[in-house]
Amino acid sequence: MKTLPISRYRFFPKIQPLALLTKITSKPVTGCLHVFSVTGSWSIYLDEGKLTYACCSDTMFELLYKKLHRLSQEIPNLHSGINQQLQAIFETGIENQAIPNPDYLAICWLVNQKYINRTQAAVLIEELTIDVLKSFLRIEEGSYEFTPESFLDDMPKFC
């Protein structure tokens, strides 16, 4: 994933997140919109102008675990030990910067291990993306770039 170091910016200009999303989704573009602000960074993935995933810099696993806990009420395969397994496999990579977008990889792993099916993964991704977009829409200042390639290019897409 290509990102620009946040320290590179001395100040952040005013941005309008909703206008930015409208502009980027009005064309059939594929890639990733990276947005940086004082409060964090967001990555919004598009496939031919359609939103496929969104994540933010520091709360993705917290959001994922909260959603999985809620889903465990409906899906018997999602037992309480899943979070510990995901932590051991994917969050260790964050510390070492070895795994790009470990949150999305964790969802793929859940599908591959048959803890959830593709439809459940789509619902999970949709709910995570909505939460990320809510935080994104609150920013008032930031910088952004669009890259035509993303880690999702070679990954399964669920929604």
Solvent accessible surface area in square Angstrom, and as a share of the most:
residue,aa,sasa,rsa
1,M,117,0.52
2,K,118,0.50
3,T,59,0.34
4,L,33,0.16
5,P,82,0.51
6,I,77,0.39
7,S,98,0.63
8,R,145,0.53
9,Y,55,0.21
10,R,231,0.84
11,F,153,0.64
12,F,28,0.12
13,P,66,0.41
14,K,155,0.66
15,I,21,0.11
16,Q,133,0.59
17,P,11,0.07
18,L,119,0.59
19,A,53,0.41
20,L,15,0.08
21,L,22,0.11
22,T,81,0.47
23,K,130,0.55
24,I,26,0.13
25,T,55,0.32
26,S,82,0.53
27,K,110,0.47
28,P,110,0.69
29,V,43,0.25
30,T,52,0.30
31,G,1,0.01
32,C,1,0.01
33,L,1,0.00
34,H,2,0.01
35,V,0,0.00
36,F,11,0.05
37,S,4,0.02
38,V,122,0.70
39,T,108,0.63
40,G,15,0.15
41,S,29,0.19
42,W,15,0.05
43,S,9,0.06
44,I,0,0.00
45,Y,1,0.01
46,L,5,0.02
47,D,48,0.25
48,E,121,0.54
49,G,10,0.09
50,K,148,0.63
51,L,62,0.31
52,T,15,0.09
53,Y,0,0.00
54,A,0,0.00
55,C,11,0.07
56,C,17,0.10
57,S,68,0.44
58,D,110,0.57
59,T,46,0.27
60,M,12,0.05
61,F,16,0.07
62,E,118,0.53
63,L,23,0.12
64,L,0,0.00
65,Y,35,0.13
66,K,121,0.51
67,K,31,0.13
68,L,5,0.03
69,H,120,0.54
70,R,96,0.35
71,L,6,0.03
72,S,35,0.22
73,Q,133,0.59
74,E,115,0.52
75,I,12,0.06
76,P,126,0.79
77,N,78,0.40
78,L,6,0.03
79,H,94,0.42
80,S,103,0.67
81,G,25,0.24
82,I,2,0.01
83,N,42,0.22
84,Q,112,0.50
85,Q,67,0.30
86,L,0,0.00
87,Q,87,0.39
88,A,72,0.56
89,I,75,0.38
90,F,16,0.07
91,E,43,0.19
92,T,67,0.39
93,G,6,0.06
94,I,68,0.35
95,E,143,0.64
96,N,104,0.53
97,Q,154,0.69
98,A,73,0.57
99,I,45,0.23
100,P,73,0.46
101,N,13,0.07
102,P,12,0.08
103,D,7,0.04
104,Y,3,0.01
105,L,43,0.22
106,A,0,0.00
107,I,0,0.00
108,C,8,0.05
109,W,44,0.15
110,L,0,0.00
111,V,23,0.13
112,N,108,0.55
113,Q,93,0.42
114,K,157,0.67
115,Y,43,0.16
116,I,6,0.03
117,N,79,0.40
118,R,128,0.47
119,T,97,0.56
120,Q,49,0.22
121,A,0,0.00
122,A,19,0.15
123,V,66,0.38
124,L,0,0.00
125,I,1,0.01
126,E,101,0.45
127,E,41,0.19
128,L,0,0.00
129,T,9,0.05
130,I,82,0.42
131,D,36,0.19
132,V,0,0.00
133,L,29,0.14
134,K,116,0.49
135,S,28,0.18
136,F,0,0.00
137,L,79,0.40
138,R,173,0.63
139,I,16,0.08
140,E,120,0.54
141,E,75,0.34
142,G,0,0.00
143,S,12,0.08
144,Y,105,0.40
145,E,31,0.14
146,F,66,0.28
147,T,5,0.03
148,P,94,0.59
149,E,93,0.42
150,S,18,0.12
151,F,32,0.13
152,L,4,0.02
153,D,69,0.36
154,D,138,0.71
155,M,41,0.18
156,P,56,0.35
157,K,71,0.30
158,F,24,0.10
159,C,70,0.42
